[in-house]
Amino acid sequence: MVLDESFIREAEVREPTARTRMLRERWKDGGPAPQPWRSDEPPAGWVHGTGRQGGSRKRGDKPRKRRWFRRRGKNDDS
């Protein structure tokens, strides 16, 4: 028996793919319940905004914490 390319291409495909078998087994009693494309609530840990980016502070606001690294500014020589 010679297994050349024409023999392989002419062979009938009888066995479904593993994904097809898995989905058929999982859904034999009925498909999954429909899910909304987007949920109403944001995912856990979602950050909606970045907060204030400067501007005037209100009276009673705490001063901003200094960063642990020094930002390079206009007056830096390096």
Backbone as XML, in Angstrom:
<?xml version="1.0"?>
<chain id="A" units="angstrom">
  <residue number="1" name="MET">
    <atom name="N" x="0.852" y="-1.176" z="0.000"/>
    <atom name="CA" x="0.000" y="0.000" z="0.000"/>
    <atom name="C" x="0.899" y="1.241" z="0.000"/>
  </residue>
  <residue number="2" name="VAL">
    <atom name="N" x="0.624" y="2.127" z="-0.921"/>
    <atom name="CA" x="1.421" y="3.342" z="-1.057"/>
    <atom name="C" x="0.589" y="4.521" z="-0.572"/>
  </residue>
  <residue number="3" name="LEU">
    <atom name="N" x="1.137" y="5.303" z="0.343"/>
    <atom name="CA" x="0.435" y="6.466" z="0.881"/>
    <atom name="C" x="0.992" y="7.735" z="0.233"/>
  </residue>
  <residue number="4" name="ASP">
    <atom name="N" x="0.606" y="7.958" z="-1.021"/>
    <atom name="CA" x="1.049" y="9.190" z="-1.660"/>
    <atom name="C" x="0.022" y="10.302" z="-1.434"/>
  </residue>
  <residue number="5" name="GLU">
    <atom name="N" x="0.311" y="11.497" z="-1.937"/>
    <atom name="CA" x="-0.537" y="12.656" z="-1.669"/>
    <atom name="C" x="-1.929" y="12.500" z="-2.272"/>
  </residue>
  <residue number="6" name="SER">
    <atom name="N" x="-2.031" y="11.946" z="-3.455"/>
    <atom name="CA" x="-3.355" y="11.791" z="-4.081"/>
    <atom name="C" x="-4.219" y="10.809" z="-3.283"/>
  </residue>
  <residue number="7" name="PHE">
    <atom name="N" x="-3.616" y="9.753" z="-2.754"/>
    <atom name="CA" x="-4.367" y="8.801" z="-1.940"/>
    <atom name="C" x="-4.910" y="9.483" z="-0.678"/>
  </residue>
  <residue number="8" name="ILE">
    <atom name="N" x="-4.064" y="10.294" z="-0.057"/>
    <atom name="CA" x="-4.470" y="10.969" z="1.178"/>
    <atom name="C" x="-5.565" y="11.988" z="0.901"/>
  </residue>
  <residue number="9" name="ARG">
    <atom name="N" x="-5.434" y="12.767" z="-0.184"/>
    <atom name="CA" x="-6.439" y="13.788" z="-0.502"/>
    <atom name="C" x="-7.772" y="13.173" z="-0.924"/>
  </residue>
  <residue number="10" name="GLU">
    <atom name="N" x="-7.765" y="11.990" z="-1.516"/>
    <atom name="CA" x="-9.005" y="11.347" z="-1.954"/>
    <atom name="C" x="-9.717" y="10.605" z="-0.822"/>
  </residue>
  <residue number="11" name="ALA">
    <atom name="N" x="-9.055" y="10.421" z="0.290"/>
    <atom name="CA" x="-9.665" y="9.685" z="1.395"/>
    <atom name="C" x="-10.814" y="10.492" z="1.991"/>
  </residue>
  <residue number="12" name="GLU">
    <atom name="N" x="-11.858" y="9.773" z="2.377"/>
    <atom name="CA" x="-12.997" y="10.435" z="3.003"/>
    <atom name="C" x="-12.678" y="10.728" z="4.464"/>
  </residue>
  <residue number="13" name="VAL">
    <atom name="N" x="-13.188" y="11.848" z="4.919"/>
    <atom name="CA" x="-13.006" y="12.215" z="6.323"/>
    <atom name="C" x="-14.250" y="11.761" z="7.057"/>
  </residue>
  <residue number="14" name="ARG">
    <atom name="N" x="-14.083" y="10.838" z="7.966"/>
    <atom name="CA" x="-15.227" y="10.284" z="8.686"/>
    <atom name="C" x="-15.280" y="10.756" z="10.132"/>
  </residue>
  <residue number="15" name="GLU">
    <atom name="N" x="-14.142" y="11.035" z="10.702"/>
    <atom name="CA" x="-14.104" y="11.375" z="12.118"/>
    <atom name="C" x="-14.147" y="12.893" z="12.290"/>
  </residue>
  <residue number="16" name="PRO">
    <atom name="N" x="-15.075" y="13.399" z="13.122"/>
    <atom name="CA" x="-15.095" y="14.843" z="13.363"/>
    <atom name="C" x="-13.884" y="15.275" z="14.190"/>
  </residue>
  <residue number="17" name="THR">
    <atom name="N" x="-13.625" y="16.547" z="14.163"/>
    <atom name="CA" x="-12.489" y="17.063" z="14.922"/>
    <atom name="C" x="-12.758" y="16.929" z="16.419"/>
  </residue>
  <residue number="18" name="ALA">
    <atom name="N" x="-11.716" y="17.056" z="17.194"/>
    <atom name="CA" x="-11.848" y="16.944" z="18.651"/>
    <atom name="C" x="-12.761" y="18.036" z="19.196"/>
  </residue>
  <residue number="19" name="ARG">
    <atom name="N" x="-12.669" y="19.242" z="18.631"/>
    <atom name="CA" x="-13.537" y="20.334" z="19.093"/>
    <atom name="C" x="-14.997" y="20.011" z="18.822"/>
  </residue>
  <residue number="20" name="THR">
    <atom name="N" x="-15.291" y="19.461" z="17.644"/>
    <atom name="CA" x="-16.666" y="19.096" z="17.313"/>
    <atom name="C" x="-17.182" y="18.029" z="18.260"/>
  </residue>
  <residue number="21" name="ARG">
    <atom name="N" x="-16.360" y="17.028" z="18.551"/>
    <atom name="CA" x="-16.779" y="15.976" z="19.486"/>
    <atom name="C" x="-17.025" y="16.541" z="20.874"/>
  </residue>
  <residue number="22" name="MET">
    <atom name="N" x="-16.149" y="17.446" z="21.322"/>
    <atom name="CA" x="-16.296" y="18.029" z="22.652"/>
    <atom name="C" x="-17.582" y="18.850" z="22.736"/>
  </residue>
  <residue number="23" name="LEU">
    <atom name="N" x="-17.837" y="19.697" z="21.726"/>
    <atom name="CA" x="-19.032" y="20.537" z="21.757"/>
    <atom name="C" x="-20.300" y="19.704" z="21.646"/>
  </residue>
  <residue number="24" name="ARG">
    <atom name="N" x="-20.277" y="18.675" z="20.842"/>
    <atom name="CA" x="-21.457" y="17.814" z="20.719"/>
    <atom name="C" x="-21.772" y="17.144" z="22.051"/>
  </residue>
  <residue number="25" name="GLU">
    <atom name="N" x="-20.742" y="16.670" z="22.737"/>
    <atom name="CA" x="-20.937" y="16.025" z="24.039"/>
    <atom name="C" x="-21.439" y="17.026" z="25.075"/>
  </residue>
  <residue number="26" name="ARG">
    <atom name="N" x="-20.874" y="18.219" z="25.055"/>
    <atom name="CA" x="-21.255" y="19.231" z="26.040"/>
    <atom name="C" x="-22.677" y="19.735" z="25.811"/>
  </residue>
  <residue number="27" name="TRP">
    <atom name="N" x="-23.094" y="19.819" z="24.549"/>
    <atom name="CA" x="-24.387" y="20.428" z="24.231"/>
    <atom name="C" x="-25.465" y="19.410" z="23.873"/>
  </residue>
  <residue number="28" name="LYS">
    <atom name="N" x="-25.255" y="18.140" z="24.171"/>
    <atom name="CA" x="-26.250" y="17.156" z="23.733"/>
    <atom name="C" x="-27.593" y="17.343" z="24.423"/>
  </residue>
  <residue number="29" name="ASP">
    <atom name="N" x="-27.611" y="17.934" z="25.624"/>
    <atom name="CA" x="-28.879" y="18.206" z="26.308"/>
    <atom name="C" x="-29.416" y="19.590" z="25.983"/>
  </residue>
  <residue number="30" name="GLY">
    <atom name="N" x="-28.707" y="20.367" z="25.235"/>
    <atom name="CA" x="-29.118" y="21.727" z="24.866"/>
    <atom name="C" x="-27.914" y="22.644" z="24.904"/>
  </residue>
  <residue number="31" name="GLY">
    <atom name="N" x="-27.972" y="23.691" z="24.108"/>
    <atom name="CA" x="-26.857" y="24.629" z="24.024"/>
    <atom name="C" x="-26.743" y="25.488" z="25.269"/>
  </residue>
  <residue number="32" name="PRO">
    <atom name="N" x="-25.687" y="26.263" z="25.343"/>
    <atom name="CA" x="-25.507" y="27.140" z="26.498"/>
    <atom name="C" x="-26.524" y="28.273" z="26.483"/>
  </residue>
  <residue number="33" name="ALA">
    <atom name="N" x="-26.774" y="28.837" z="27.646"/>
    <atom name="CA" x="-27.699" y="29.967" z="27.744"/>
    <atom name="C" x="-27.077" y="31.174" z="27.052"/>
  </residue>
  <residue number="34" name="PRO">
    <atom name="N" x="-27.896" y="31.993" z="26.416"/>
    <atom name="CA" x="-27.327" y="33.166" z="25.744"/>
    <atom name="C" x="-26.710" y="34.138" z="26.750"/>
  </residue>
  <residue number="35" name="GLN">
    <atom name="N" x="-25.600" y="34.706" z="26.377"/>
    <atom name="CA" x="-24.890" y="35.655" z="27.227"/>
    <atom name="C" x="-24.876" y="37.014" z="26.540"/>
  </residue>
  <residue number="36" name="PRO">
    <atom name="N" x="-24.996" y="38.102" z="27.311"/>
    <atom name="CA" x="-24.895" y="39.421" z="26.684"/>
    <atom name="C" x="-23.471" y="39.660" z="26.192"/>
  </residue>
  <residue number="37" name="TRP">
    <atom name="N" x="-23.349" y="40.445" z="25.140"/>
    <atom name="CA" x="-22.018" y="40.715" z="24.603"/>
    <atom name="C" x="-21.191" y="41.484" z="25.623"/>
  </residue>
  <residue number="38" name="ARG">
    <atom name="N" x="-21.811" y="42.477" z="26.264"/>
    <atom name="CA" x="-21.144" y="43.238" z="27.325"/>
    <atom name="C" x="-22.005" y="43.176" z="28.564"/>
  </residue>
  <residue number="39" name="SER">
    <atom name="N" x="-21.387" y="42.997" z="29.689"/>
    <atom name="CA" x="-22.164" y="42.961" z="30.920"/>
    <atom name="C" x="-22.474" y="44.387" z="31.367"/>
  </residue>
  <residue number="40" name="ASP">
    <atom name="N" x="-23.441" y="44.513" z="32.268"/>
    <atom name="CA" x="-23.815" y="45.831" z="32.773"/>
    <atom name="C" x="-22.777" y="46.376" z="33.745"/>
  </residue>
  <residue number="41" name="GLU">
    <atom name="N" x="-22.118" y="45.502" z="34.457"/>
    <atom name="CA" x="-21.136" y="45.934" z="35.442"/>
    <atom name="C" x="-19.732" y="45.793" z="34.867"/>
  </residue>
  <residue number="42" name="PRO">
    <atom name="N" x="-18.843" y="46.712" z="35.229"/>
    <atom name="CA" x="-17.467" y="46.566" z="34.753"/>
    <atom name="C" x="-16.794" y="45.387" z="35.446"/>
  </residue>
  <residue number="43" name="PRO">
    <atom name="N" x="-15.762" y="44.833" z="34.853"/>
    <atom name="CA" x="-15.066" y="43.719" z="35.488"/>
    <atom name="C" x="-14.418" y="44.135" z="36.803"/>
  </residue>
  <residue number="44" name="ALA">
    <atom name="N" x="-14.153" y="43.167" z="37.649"/>
    <atom name="CA" x="-13.567" y="43.448" z="38.962"/>
    <atom name="C" x="-12.210" y="44.116" z="38.790"/>
  </residue>
  <residue number="45" name="GLY">
    <atom name="N" x="-11.981" y="45.147" z="39.582"/>
    <atom name="CA" x="-10.704" y="45.839" z="39.524"/>
    <atom name="C" x="-10.610" y="46.861" z="38.417"/>
  </residue>
  <residue number="46" name="TRP">
    <atom name="N" x="-11.700" y="47.113" z="37.725"/>
    <atom name="CA" x="-11.677" y="48.051" z="36.607"/>
    <atom name="C" x="-11.508" y="49.471" z="37.130"/>
  </residue>
  <residue number="47" name="VAL">
    <atom name="N" x="-10.681" y="50.235" z="36.494"/>
    <atom name="CA" x="-10.462" y="51.621" z="36.873"/>
    <atom name="C" x="-11.180" y="52.481" z="35.847"/>
  </residue>
  <residue number="48" name="HIS">
    <atom name="N" x="-12.137" y="53.279" z="36.317"/>
    <atom name="CA" x="-12.937" y="54.078" z="35.389"/>
    <atom name="C" x="-12.224" y="55.321" z="34.913"/>
  </residue>
  <residue number="49" name="GLY">
    <atom name="N" x="-11.358" y="55.867" z="35.702"/>
    <atom name="CA" x="-10.661" y="57.078" z="35.300"/>
    <atom name="C" x="-9.306" y="57.146" z="35.964"/>
  </residue>
  <residue number="50" name="THR">
    <atom name="N" x="-8.546" y="58.133" z="35.567"/>
    <atom name="CA" x="-7.216" y="58.271" z="36.140"/>
    <atom name="C" x="-7.186" y="59.320" z="37.227"/>
  </residue>
  <residue number="51" name="GLY">
    <atom name="N" x="-8.314" y="59.910" z="37.546"/>
    <atom name="CA" x="-8.344" y="60.927" z="38.589"/>
    <atom name="C" x="-7.964" y="62.284" z="38.034"/>
  </residue>
  <residue number="52" name="ARG">
    <atom name="N" x="-7.791" y="63.217" z="38.945"/>
    <atom name="CA" x="-7.409" y="64.567" z="38.521"/>
    <atom name="C" x="-5.967" y="64.579" z="38.054"/>
  </residue>
  <residue number="53" name="GLN">
    <atom name="N" x="-5.714" y="65.289" z="37.030"/>
    <atom name="CA" x="-4.355" y="65.406" z="36.504"/>
    <atom name="C" x="-3.841" y="66.820" z="36.732"/>
  </residue>
  <residue number="54" name="GLY">
    <atom name="N" x="-3.792" y="67.255" z="37.952"/>
    <atom name="CA" x="-3.286" y="68.594" z="38.242"/>
    <atom name="C" x="-4.440" y="69.559" z="38.431"/>
  </residue>
  <residue number="55" name="GLY">
    <atom name="N" x="-4.210" y="70.812" z="38.116"/>
    <atom name="CA" x="-5.250" y="71.805" z="38.296"/>
    <atom name="C" x="-5.239" y="72.322" z="39.718"/>
  </residue>
  <residue number="56" name="SER">
    <atom name="N" x="-6.216" y="73.122" z="40.052"/>
    <atom name="CA" x="-6.258" y="73.703" z="41.395"/>
    <atom name="C" x="-6.831" y="72.691" z="42.377"/>
  </residue>
  <residue number="57" name="ARG">
    <atom name="N" x="-6.262" y="72.691" z="43.574"/>
    <atom name="CA" x="-6.758" y="71.785" z="44.604"/>
    <atom name="C" x="-7.810" y="72.497" z="45.425"/>
  </residue>
  <residue number="58" name="LYS">
    <atom name="N" x="-8.743" y="71.724" z="45.908"/>
    <atom name="CA" x="-9.767" y="72.282" z="46.791"/>
    <atom name="C" x="-9.188" y="72.459" z="48.182"/>
  </residue>
  <residue number="59" name="ARG">
    <atom name="N" x="-9.802" y="73.311" z="48.928"/>
    <atom name="CA" x="-9.380" y="73.538" z="50.303"/>
    <atom name="C" x="-9.661" y="72.272" z="51.117"/>
  </residue>
  <residue number="60" name="GLY">
    <atom name="N" x="-8.724" y="71.778" z="51.830"/>
    <atom name="CA" x="-8.923" y="70.579" z="52.627"/>
    <atom name="C" x="-8.385" y="69.324" z="51.964"/>
  </residue>
  <residue number="61" name="ASP">
    <atom name="N" x="-8.055" y="69.400" z="50.674"/>
    <atom name="CA" x="-7.444" y="68.241" z="50.024"/>
    <atom name="C" x="-6.032" y="68.045" z="50.549"/>
  </residue>
  <residue number="62" name="LYS">
    <atom name="N" x="-5.639" y="66.806" z="50.673"/>
    <atom name="CA" x="-4.282" y="66.524" z="51.113"/>
    <atom name="C" x="-3.319" y="66.814" z="49.964"/>
  </residue>
  <residue number="63" name="PRO">
    <atom name="N" x="-2.101" y="67.248" z="50.288"/>
    <atom name="CA" x="-1.131" y="67.447" z="49.210"/>
    <atom name="C" x="-0.790" y="66.104" z="48.574"/>
  </residue>
  <residue number="64" name="ARG">
    <atom name="N" x="-0.424" y="66.158" z="47.311"/>
    <atom name="CA" x="-0.101" y="64.920" z="46.597"/>
    <atom name="C" x="1.172" y="64.308" z="47.139"/>
  </residue>
  <residue number="65" name="LYS">
    <atom name="N" x="1.200" y="63.002" z="47.133"/>
    <atom name="CA" x="2.365" y="62.267" z="47.588"/>
    <atom name="C" x="3.486" y="62.427" z="46.568"/>
  </residue>
  <residue number="66" name="ARG">
    <atom name="N" x="4.711" y="62.548" z="47.045"/>
    <atom name="CA" x="5.831" y="62.655" z="46.118"/>
    <atom name="C" x="6.121" y="61.287" z="45.528"/>
  </residue>
  <residue number="67" name="ARG">
    <atom name="N" x="6.522" y="61.280" z="44.304"/>
    <atom name="CA" x="6.879" y="60.021" z="43.644"/>
    <atom name="C" x="8.213" y="59.522" z="44.185"/>
  </residue>
  <residue number="68" name="TRP">
    <atom name="N" x="8.433" y="58.242" z="44.128"/>
    <atom name="CA" x="9.675" y="57.684" z="44.641"/>
    <atom name="C" x="10.814" y="57.904" z="43.661"/>
  </residue>
  <residue number="69" name="PHE">
    <atom name="N" x="10.500" y="58.280" z="42.433"/>
    <atom name="CA" x="11.547" y="58.583" z="41.470"/>
    <atom name="C" x="11.436" y="60.049" z="41.081"/>
  </residue>
  <residue number="70" name="ARG">
    <atom name="N" x="12.503" y="60.587" z="40.574"/>
    <atom name="CA" x="12.521" y="61.997" z="40.201"/>
    <atom name="C" x="12.233" y="62.119" z="38.721"/>
  </residue>
  <residue number="71" name="ARG">
    <atom name="N" x="11.230" y="62.865" z="38.390"/>
    <atom name="CA" x="10.906" y="63.076" z="36.984"/>
    <atom name="C" x="11.880" y="64.070" z="36.385"/>
  </residue>
  <residue number="72" name="ARG">
    <atom name="N" x="12.227" y="63.843" z="35.160"/>
    <atom name="CA" x="13.111" y="64.772" z="34.474"/>
    <atom name="C" x="12.295" y="65.973" z="34.036"/>
  </residue>
  <residue number="73" name="GLY">
    <atom name="N" x="12.764" y="67.135" z="34.363"/>
    <atom name="CA" x="12.033" y="68.347" z="34.032"/>
    <atom name="C" x="12.833" y="69.252" z="33.124"/>
  </residue>
  <residue number="74" name="LYS">
    <atom name="N" x="12.351" y="70.477" z="32.985"/>
    <atom name="CA" x="13.002" y="71.452" z="32.113"/>
    <atom name="C" x="14.361" y="71.881" z="32.660"/>
  </residue>
  <residue number="75" name="ASN">
    <atom name="N" x="14.511" y="71.904" z="33.979"/>
    <atom name="CA" x="15.735" y="72.421" z="34.587"/>
    <atom name="C" x="16.815" y="71.365" z="34.772"/>
  </residue>
  <residue number="76" name="ASP">
    <atom name="N" x="16.560" y="70.132" z="34.418"/>
    <atom name="CA" x="17.559" y="69.073" z="34.598"/>
    <atom name="C" x="18.634" y="69.181" z="33.527"/>
  </residue>
  <residue number="77" name="ASP">
    <atom name="N" x="19.880" y="68.957" z="33.940"/>
    <atom name="CA" x="20.997" y="69.022" z="32.993"/>
    <atom name="C" x="21.215" y="67.697" z="32.282"/>
  </residue>
  <residue number="78" name="SER">
    <atom name="N" x="20.904" y="66.590" z="32.918"/>
    <atom name="CA" x="21.206" y="65.285" z="32.344"/>
    <atom name="C" x="20.189" y="64.823" z="31.361"/>
  </residue>
</chain>
